[in-house]
Amino acid sequence: MTRSGFCAIIGRPNVGKSTLVNQVVGTKVTITSASPNTTRNAIRGILTEGGVQVVFVDTPGIHRPKTGLGNRLNETARASVDGVDVIMAVVEAGKAIGPGDRNVIATMLDKCRHRDGPQGVVVVNKMDKTGRDAIAAQLMAAHEAVTLIAEEKSMADAATRVEYFPVSAKSGAGTEELIAFVRAQMPEGEYLFPEDEVSDVPEAMWVAELVREQLVRKTKQELPHSIHCRVIEFEWPHILVEILVERESQKGMVIGKGGQLLKDVGIAARRQLPEGCFLELKVSVEPGWQKRDDVMDRFGL
């Protein structure tokens, strides 16, 4: 009998959720960058081995929103923990557990409060960036935070069922033990996706995300949240991706001097696509789209 189920991964922005999904699945299924809130949709990475299929759900970072887009990202993250079998709350090994982490832990505990609900897991990530003593201290701090939050919310029993794992999503250290534990939590049932599938991301969305990843990386903190990418023509080998910004001045930033930045983005994204692909990029202005529900609805955000 096969087993299958879902594991949602939640956390503050930049704690390494997307890197962790890519690591456990064994291939790149979601984009990453050093900029907060790179992930905007719930991205599913699928691991199938030994008669068990786990669908890992990468989610946007839970944060204090400043725009309509920020509110939607939080809603996406919180909705992703409904109906899953395991919820991972990811915190960083080298940083104090702050209000944002406690908010994430509270979200996990609330969904795991019942014994027949999902299994709660706290993952202390980025262990490669700190020493053994610091990792141990963070695991203790996470345990104390879980216990305190559970007591405050009158669900102390839920805290006793939470498991803790230190990992490095970047190097893979500790992920074998984490994956083995998650696989053991999957209920009996047919596979939810074909055995050879590693993601449910549509091809057009994947191409648009690759372009956005490179834009976010190359523009740093200057305008990541003002960028949205979408494929408007897809007839292999030709793919046309439209890059949308909020202001005319941002359009120039994306294009770069003499068009060099846009050219570099296209080259970097094309390297990750099948050989022979002709990737064309165009930049358009959609004024104030992050605060306009009609535009965000149109973008599928």
LUMGU-976589 format. One record per residue (C-alpha): residue in one letter; x, y, z. Coordinates in steps of 0.2 Angstrom, whole numbers, plus 5000, padded with zeros to 4 digits. Last residue first. Layout:
<nodes>
aXYZ/...
</nodes>
This chain:
<nodes>
l499051844966/g498251784950/f498951934940/r497151984935/d496651974953/m498152074958/v497652204945/d495852224951/d496452224969/r497552374966/k498852414980/q500252314973/w499852374955/g500252554959/p500452604940/e500652454928/v502152504918/s502852384905/v504552294901/k504752174887/l505852014888/e506051884874/l506651704877/f507151604862/c507351424869/g508551314859/e509251224874/p507951194888/l507851334901/q509051364916/r510351454905/r508851564898/a508551644915/a510351704916/i510451764898/g508851854899/v509351944916/d510951994908/k510052074893/l508852164905/l510352234915/q511252284899/g509852384890/g511052524887/k511052574905/g509852464914/i508152394908/v507552364925/m508052534932/g507352624917/k505652544920/q505752594938/s505752774933/e504152744923/r503252684939/e502452524945/v503352384937/l502852244925/i503952124916/e503152044901/v503851874896/l503851814878/i504351634874/h504851574857/p505451394855/w504051344858/e502451454856/f502151544873/e501651724872/i501051834887/v502151754900/r502051844917/c503251944928/h502852054942/i504152184949/s503752314962/h504152204977/p505852184970/l506252364968/e507852424975/q508252284987/k509452194975/t509152244957/k510152094951/r509451964962/v507652024961/l507752024942/q508551854941/e507151784951/r505851874941/v506451794925/l506451624933/e504751654940/a504051694922/v504751534916/w503951434930/m502351514927/a502351464909/e502751284913/p501351264926/v502051234944/d501451064949/s503251004954/v504350854955/e503250734944/d503950554940/e502750464951/p501250554944/f500350664957/l499250624972/y499950454975/e498650334982/g498350325000/e498950275017/p499350425028/m501050525028/q501850545045/a503350425042/r503850525026/v504050685037/f505150595049/a506250525035/i506350695027/l506950775043/e508250645046/e508950665028/t508850855030/g510150865044/a511550935033/g510850975015/s512151105011/k510951255009/a509451195018/s510551165033/v509651075046/p509151065065/f507650965068/y506250985082/e504650885085/v503050955092/r501950835101/t502150905119/a501751085112/a499951025107/d499550975125/a499951145131/m498451215121/s497751355132/k498351495120/e499651565133/e500251395137/a500551345119/i501451515116/l502551475131/t502951295126/v503351335108/a504451485114/e505351365126/h505651235113/a506251365100/a507451435113/m508151255117/l508351225098/q509251395097/a510451355111/a510851185103/i511251275087/a512251405095/d513251275104/r513651175088/g514251325079/t513351445066/k513151475048/d513051295043/m511551275055/k510551385043/n508851315048/v508051265065/v506551175059/v505051165071/v503851025067/g501951005070/q501050845065/p499350885057/g497750855066/d497050695075/r497850755091/h497050925090/r498051085093/c499051065077/k498251205067/d498451325081/l500151265085/m500751305068/t500051475067/a500751515085/i502451455079/v502351585064/n501851725075/r503251675087/d504451685073/g503851865068/p503851925087/g505751865088/i506651705090/a508451775091/k509551745075/g510851625071/a509951465069/e508551535059/v506751485061/v505651365050/a503851315056/m503551145047/i501751085046/v501350905043/d499750815037/v498950955027/g497151005026/d497351195030/v499251255031/s499251335014/a497851455019/r499051545031/a500351565018/t499151625004/e498351755017/n500051815021/l500451845003/r498751935000/n499052055014/g500752095007/l500052124990/g498852244997/t500252345004/k501252365021/p501052195027/r501852135044/h502651965039/i502251785035/g503551735021/p502651665006/t502351475006/d503251315000/v502151165000/f503050995001/v502050854993/v502650695000/q502450534991/v502850364999/g503150194991/g504950204993/e505250364985/t504150514978/l504650694983/i503450834976/g503851014977/r502251124978/i502351314976/a501051414986/n501251584977/r502251744981/t503951674985/t505251814984/n504551885000/p506151955007/s507651984996/a509151864997/s508451764983/t507651594979/i506551524965/t505451364968/v505651194960/k507551174959/t507950994961/g508250864975/v506450874983/v507250895000/q508451034994/n507251124983/v506051134997/l507351195010/t507951324998/s506151394997/k505951395015/g507651475019/v507251595033/n507151745021/p505351805025/r504651735041/g504151555042/i502951415035/i503251245026/a501751145023/c501850955021/f500550865011/g500150685009/s500450515002/r500650325007/t500750174995/m500050005000/
</nodes>
